[in-house]
Amino acid sequence: MDIEALRAAGARHLIQGELLSDVVPAIDGPVFVRAAGAEIFDADGRAYLDFNSGQMCSALGHNNPRVTEAVRKGLGVLTHASSVYFNEPQLRLAARLAETFDAPLSRSLFIQSGADSNEAALLFARRATGRTGIGALHLSFHGYTDVTRAISFAASTAGNGPSIPDVHAIPAPYAYRAPVDADGEGWWRPLLAIAFDLLDRECPGNLAAVIAEPLISAGGVIEMPPGYLMALKAGLEERGALLILDEAQTGLGKLGTMYAYQQHGVVPDIMTLSKHFGGGLPVSAMVTTDPVAERALEGGLTFGHSHSSDPIACTAGLASLDEIIEEDVPAKARAIGARWRERMEELQQQFPMVGDVRGRGCLQGVELVRDRATREPAVREAQEIYRDCLGDGLLFSVRGQHRNVLRFVPPFCTGEEQIDRAAAILERALARRS
Ligand SMILES: Cc1ncc(COP(=O)(O)O)c(C=O)c1O
């Protein structure tokens, strides 16, 4: 079958949600056939600079050689094993990973996706505290399973029916669209006070945890203001509740440090990792402390999936971790991030439509507005710019509360020429609409 016949078969036989296909429906988009490093190629041989790193899972570069080689070798040795017992790659990964986080984080559970790591985090938090209330930021995204959909307010859509109980939205500290003056230091304090006031009323004495992304990604590349996570953690401690940080998109070097929490002076009680953890293969982790793990396991907790701790997934995770540490991925993310930020700030000078430039390292966003004074979201323009860039060979995603934020996640192997080429493609698209 040629590609057009295959595409037609896909239209008949695949389920492709509208949200998942982003601005250009899959039926009209490229059919990817191969990739290398920061580029991906379609069936017509066209190259795209992948500033989305796939679904952010190929941030180590497509087909990362170290991960590919480790998996190739591992497949002939131990692909899968019962998760009732330890397997060697799982043990090696647990030990290596534990060296990377700060005390008191010490223990990991390996599963497959970001969503299931967050489900595990909620379950552990609820069991460890003996409470059920969960708070989440109102622009958060933590996954598309029913439990994580309940805490993913950035992705709420009508028609999904009731979700899990005792979940509460609290206001995200979104400086660019804050309901209070966001100029001074600590501007977010009234929002946090409202958050705790709501939580104290909605689940009095029964708050188990608040889950947060240290930099909100799908909700619009929103940075947690300095001091916010520290104050959130302090407020939770006062209430005997836990802080869960979802580092799916921010961990393992992406923001220029091994973990984003290190930039905020807090260590969470529970952290989740996924996305590029497996170097392109599915593996995730829920990480926590000895006391939380012990309390959660009391009374006999049965948890896991058929592919929990799969040796081959752990092999990929280990190779990816080796790459992150030995190649100093955090430094690469800082360098790429600095150059990209420079280009984006130049575009902000040039085009009034570029209302805000934000993010860190290899996770940055550009918020498009029709008018800098009113900040009216440039939603249609964002879609047109996306389409133009796709046509010119640049992939990224359009996210945010109003879907007017261009989100860029270049792989850590992106070279300077590729950064400048991507910025030039974006510049042309902006120029056509100015
Ligand atoms: C912050 C965050 N958490 C969790 C998830 C869900 O991960 P997965 O799609 O692997 O279930 C995502 C996915 O984009 C995410 O951005």
The ligand as an SDF file (V2000), in Angstrom:
LIG
                    3D

 16 16  0  0  0  0  0  0  0  0999 V2000
    2.8150   17.5430   33.1960 C   0  0  0  0  0  0  0  0  0  0  0  0
    2.2500   16.2960   32.5930 C   0  0  0  0  0  0  0  0  0  0  0  0
    1.9020   15.2850   33.4020 N   0  0  0  0  0  0  0  0  0  0  0  0
    1.4000   14.1460   32.9220 C   0  0  0  0  0  0  0  0  0  0  0  0
    1.1950   13.9720   31.5680 C   0  0  0  0  0  0  0  0  0  0  0  0
    0.5890   12.7160   31.0660 C   0  0  0  0  0  0  0  0  0  0  0  0
    1.5630   11.8700   30.5820 O   0  0  0  0  0  0  0  0  0  0  0  0
    1.1620   10.6320   29.6840 P   0  0  0  0  0  0  0  0  0  0  0  0
    0.6280   11.1970   28.4120 O   0  0  0  0  0  0  0  0  0  0  0  0
    2.4490    9.9040   29.5210 O   0  0  0  0  0  0  0  0  0  0  0  0
    0.1490    9.8560   30.4290 O   0  0  0  0  0  0  0  0  0  0  0  0
    1.5610   14.9890   30.6910 C   0  0  0  0  0  0  0  0  0  0  0  0
    1.3880   14.8050   29.2340 C   0  0  0  0  0  0  0  0  0  0  0  0
    1.5250   15.6690   28.4350 O   0  0  0  0  0  0  0  0  0  0  0  0
    2.0730   16.1860   31.2110 C   0  0  0  0  0  0  0  0  0  0  0  0
    2.3820   17.2110   30.4220 O   0  0  0  0  0  0  0  0  0  0  0  0
  1  2  1  0
  2  3  1  0
  2 15  2  0
  3  4  2  0
  4  5  1  0
  5  6  1  0
  5 12  2  0
  6  7  1  0
  7  8  1  0
  8  9  2  0
  8 10  1  0
  8 11  1  0
 12 13  1  0
 12 15  1  0
 13 14  2  0
 15 16  1  0
M  END
$$$$
